[in-house]
Amino acid sequence: MKSAHRKLFLVPLLAGALAGCALAPVPPEPPSPASSATALRHAGAERDSQFILYQRPPERLFGIMLEQGSLGAVPDVAAMVEFQQRRKAQRAAMGVMPKAAPQWLDLGPPDNLGRIIDIAFHPQNGSIIYVASPGGGVYKTTNGGATWTRLGGLPYQAINSIAIDPLNPNVVYFGTGHYNGSGSDLLSMGVYKTLDAGATFELLAATVPTTSNTDWLRVTRVMAHPATANLVFAGSAAGFFRSTDGGATWTKVSAVPTYEIAIDPANPANMLRGRFDAAVSFSTNAGASWSQVQIVPASTTVNIRTRVKYAKSAPGVVYAAVDQNAGELHKSVDGGTTWTKVSTPAHNGTQGFHTNQLWVSPVDANHLIVGGVDLYKSLNGGQTFAKISDWSSNSVQTGSGLTPDTPHADHNAVASPPDYSEANPLFLVGTDGGLFSTANARTVAIHAGWTKNGGALNISQFVGAAGRRKNGVDTLVGGTQDNGTLLNIGYQGWTRVAGGDGGATTIDPVEDVAYGQVQNGEVFRSGQGVAFRRICAGITDADPTNCGGGNVQKTNFYAPLELDPNNSSRLYFGANSLWLSTNPKAATPGWTAVKPPVAGTTAGTTNSNYINALAIHRGDSNIVLVGHNDGQVFRTGNMLSGSPTWTALGGGLPTGRMVGALLVDPTDANRLYVGFTGYFADNLWRSDNGGTSWQNISAGLPPGSVYAITRHPLNKEKVHVGTIWGSYGSDDGGRTWPVTHDGPHGTQIRSLFWLGDDTLVAATFGSGAGKATVTAGVATVVEYYHTVLDNYFITADPVEQAAVDSGAAGAEWRRTGNAFRAGGSSQVCRFYGSVSPGPNSHFYTADAAECAALKALQASTPATQKRWNFESNDFNTTPSVNGVCPAGLVPVYRAYNNGFTRGVDSNHRITASQAAIQDVVGRGWSNEGVVMCAPA
């Protein structure tokens, strides 16, 4: 994502010079001290934190909080390790997952629209290529890219580097995580290894972060030695590691953070490491010890990452791309001991903190390509460069539906095949918009010689998405990282409706109108037969470039955007303030701030405590929740008053973490869910009393960010959450969770929403979108009879059923054999009769008005008198309409024993059995008719 890439598409929503000095090397690089593991660990963590906090542009800080919870937050490594160990043990014991997981169907887009972060060619066969995505895992081709296969056996889909063993290409190492400062980083969870070219994988146990060793939390590179079997290297933000046994054990050789690793093709005992401080480390003994040289003066405030590459055809010649002055090229002719600045191609722009690529032709040491925002080529050893790509042209072409003839922006990987020659000058580049290639790296130009790989790489990074089902047609709209906002109608393919970094989206349930945003608050509308139109004028927190010259930008890079589910003429946008438009479909919508800013309480949020999550109750537009960057949650119950009052919700909630997701239960306004970001074990909370108190329902979930929360339209207890590790579904309101994720692909989920009553859609950050049919899994409502009291009782709670069956409520309770299924969009209120003649009587109603009236009566009646006391919303059902049930549903009847007038226990019988109702009516009960409708 980048603030520089702002090209937008006007597509309707539903329209059919040499300088320098050589610097002498400094003394040998200090090795990792072996005597104080604790001191080293803390030093490594401190250095890592320094990079995280100070070496990214301001707009990237949002991404850090999105992953870590807050600036300076320390990951709960113990929780992560415990979770992995517990999950492994549970799966081994059970053999299978505890419940059937949804079967996900990929919705794409499959056309190579996402980040490629590494490319690895088979050392003997140029047709076999692996590519890594930091969210979509690894894909492999055996036919030069004509087709691709996802390596589905990788348990963790955040892959940052691939190392094929040149001595045995079936052995491949995969570094996990994503540490490049892009604002979408992910922690590493170890290094994976395959012995069979990707069919199966093993996790190298020594690389898994532990509470006593956090060195492996941010892996940057893995590499296999080309001449020594089982010699493997790894770089991380905590140093450099070396293994002589194929990764089984590792030695930490250096505590200096490593950005890049390079091995001299002329003498593999020589190695170089690019670093984060404008320096290069060099080794002459295959990485066993290191010395260092500072290429340019080190800086303590900005990150100067250095990429190094040997010139295979000219022994001793090495180049370095240094992220200073937008991108400098430096050269060494003595293997990296001394360096001279050659030129400043400025290829990185402001983005070298996560791009800064360098390629040197294997056959011509003067032929170079550097990449960052765009690609530049030199044929004279870097003295001059010519531009050979144009991201803005790519953006225009992508939006028009044409196949781009120039690469996408942001270059994360460059590679050429093992048989590269003047006869086969193939060059590949991995970008934020997929994989591009040229058959001639020497002659390629901006619009001549480029091809976008046509293979199906499902690696899109959705930031937000929404959808609707209307007249049987599903429409999806989603914002993607650096690939704009995309539309899909009826699963006929995706169309781009806006460029830039797409964010949160929302769609009108009836009219052909959708809303989205480009980074930094540029809200737009598409539809009504009109092309894309910005509607952010009036939001004074939004980007001043396109939303108002007097604006002061005060919004997260990606900010929440929601339509009121009860009134599509009410559109909310969360920034420093909460903004509301009551005429978003007007030619020039108006905006009003309906919640003032709140000062932040954590590092980085004092003056930027923006709103990051937003929820409106489906059923009552007065009820709105907002969550802030510092973890504060606010609720209003009178939004429609025009001057809403806001109450801070505490009640035991965690503090100091970004709020990642909110939900007001659609049929119970008192049931609230809050999800937080960061690597912590208590990121999901629920309240059943409107936010007065909260319970932690995170047990069983992985320790990572929660980005989305939803519940099944027909089952209040069936809750799904989207996390940094995948989606998880609970059948009991979050009391328990499955052992492992239920998909899709185990990548991070940014949005979850429903189409109809059974289609769950997940928008992932790395594997595109997916949908699954998820049945309500509705409970069975069981009827019991008390043989002494002549009372009937029903319950859908399996825990309560088990208790009654065990005799815990009294031996007199017996199942009658009558039961019906729960399911529907309306809740059944359950009341309990107090005072004499007995406590065993319950009353149930699906009538919202009747429920409200009884609650009001309870509030006005002393507890010493007879009254109905509200207990819970017991299950969901569908109310009848004048005693008639919709097609496909069966009637449920209610009879009353007239007990109040007779001075006995007032009891009701609720059953789908006509015979049962007739039986009690024959005994003098009153038939109250059809009171609800159950699934057949």
Protein Blocks (a to p, Z undefined) as FASTA:
>chain_A
ZZklmcdcdddfklcbacddddddddddddddfklmmlmmmmmmmmmmmmmmmmccfklm
mmmmmmnopghiacdfklmmmmmmmmmmmmmmnopafbdcdddddebjaehpacdfbdcd
dfklmkbccdddfklopaddfehomaccddfklmblcdfbdcddfklmkbccddedjdeh
nopaccdebjcddfegomaccddfklpccfklcklmmcfbdcddfkbghiacdddfkbcc
ddfegomaccdfbfcdcfbdcddfklmkbccdddfeopacddfegopaccdddfbacdfk
bccdddddddfklghiacddddeehiaadddfehomaccdfbdnhlnmmmlmmnopaddd
fkbmkbccddfkbccddfegomaccdfbdfklmmmmmmnopacfbdcehifbdcddfkbc
fklmcccdddfebcaddfblklgcfknoiacdfbdcdfbccfbdcdddeehiacddddde
hiapaddehhiapadfbgcjdddddddfkbccdddddehhiacdeeehiacddfkgoiam
bcfklnojkbccdddfbacddddfkbckbccdddfbccddfblmbmbdcdddfbdcdddf
behilmmcccfbdcddehiakbccdddfkopacddfklmnopacddddeehpaehiacfb
dcddfklmkbccdddedjdfblbccdfehomaccdfkgopacdddfbdcddfklmklccd
ddfkbccddfegolaccfbdebehhiacfbdcdehjlbccdddeheapadddddfkiacd
dddddfklopacddfbfklmmmmmnopnopkbccehiacdeddjbdcdddddehjfbjkb
ccddfbfklmmmmmmmmmmpcfkbccdddfbdfbacdddeehiacehiacdddddehlmm
nopacdddddfbfklmmmmmmnopacebjfbdcdZZ
